[in-house]
């Protein structure tokens, strides 16, 4: 993969940081419920990706671990 294709690291200029700092007072209760549902879905998606990467790494480590007798 070309390095330019990689997403930027999460930092102060990221959309995620902006969402976390957003003023929630203008939102209605229903808007806040929807926001929570969307954030929960994003958390689930992030966890699934993290788990997949962890399992792939473990499989690769097991495949390439050459433990001689």
C-alpha positions as CSV (number, residue, x, y, z in Angstrom):
1,X,0.0,0.0,0.0
2,X,1.3,3.4,-0.8
3,X,1.8,5.6,2.2
4,X,-0.3,8.4,0.7
5,X,-3.3,6.0,0.7
6,X,-3.1,5.6,4.5
7,X,-5.6,7.6,6.6
8,X,-4.1,10.3,8.8
9,X,-3.6,9.5,12.4
10,X,-6.2,10.7,14.8
11,X,-5.1,14.1,16.1
12,X,-6.4,17.5,17.1
13,X,-7.3,18.3,13.4
14,X,-9.3,15.1,12.9
15,X,-13.1,14.9,12.5
16,X,-13.2,12.6,15.6
17,X,-11.6,15.2,17.8
18,X,-14.1,17.8,16.5
19,X,-17.0,15.5,17.3
20,X,-15.7,15.0,20.8
21,X,-15.4,18.7,21.4
22,X,-18.8,19.7,19.9
23,X,-21.2,21.7,22.0
24,X,-24.2,19.4,22.6
25,X,-26.5,22.0,24.1
26,X,-28.2,22.9,20.8
27,X,-29.3,19.3,20.2
28,X,-32.7,17.9,21.1
29,X,-33.0,14.7,23.1
30,X,-34.0,12.8,19.9
31,X,-30.9,14.2,18.1
32,X,-28.7,13.1,21.0
33,X,-30.2,9.6,20.9
34,X,-29.5,9.4,17.2
35,X,-26.0,10.7,17.8
36,X,-25.4,8.0,20.5
37,X,-26.7,5.3,18.1
38,X,-24.4,6.4,15.4
39,X,-21.4,6.6,17.7
40,X,-22.2,3.2,19.1
41,X,-22.3,1.8,15.6
42,X,-18.9,3.4,14.9
43,X,-17.5,1.9,18.1
44,X,-18.7,-1.5,17.0
45,X,-17.2,-1.0,13.6
46,X,-13.9,0.1,15.1
47,X,-13.8,-2.9,17.5
48,X,-14.6,-5.3,14.7
49,X,-11.7,-3.9,12.6
50,X,-9.4,-4.0,15.6
51,X,-10.3,-7.6,16.4
52,X,-9.8,-8.6,12.7
53,X,-6.4,-7.0,12.7
54,X,-5.4,-8.6,15.9
55,X,-6.5,-12.1,14.7
56,X,-4.7,-11.6,11.4
57,X,-1.5,-10.6,13.2
58,X,-1.8,-13.6,15.5
59,X,-2.3,-15.9,12.5
60,X,0.7,-14.3,10.7
61,X,2.9,-14.6,13.9
62,X,1.9,-18.3,14.3
63,X,2.6,-19.0,10.6
64,X,6.0,-17.4,10.6
65,X,7.2,-18.4,14.0
66,X,9.9,-20.9,13.4
67,X,10.6,-22.6,16.7
68,X,13.3,-25.2,16.1
69,X,13.7,-28.3,18.2
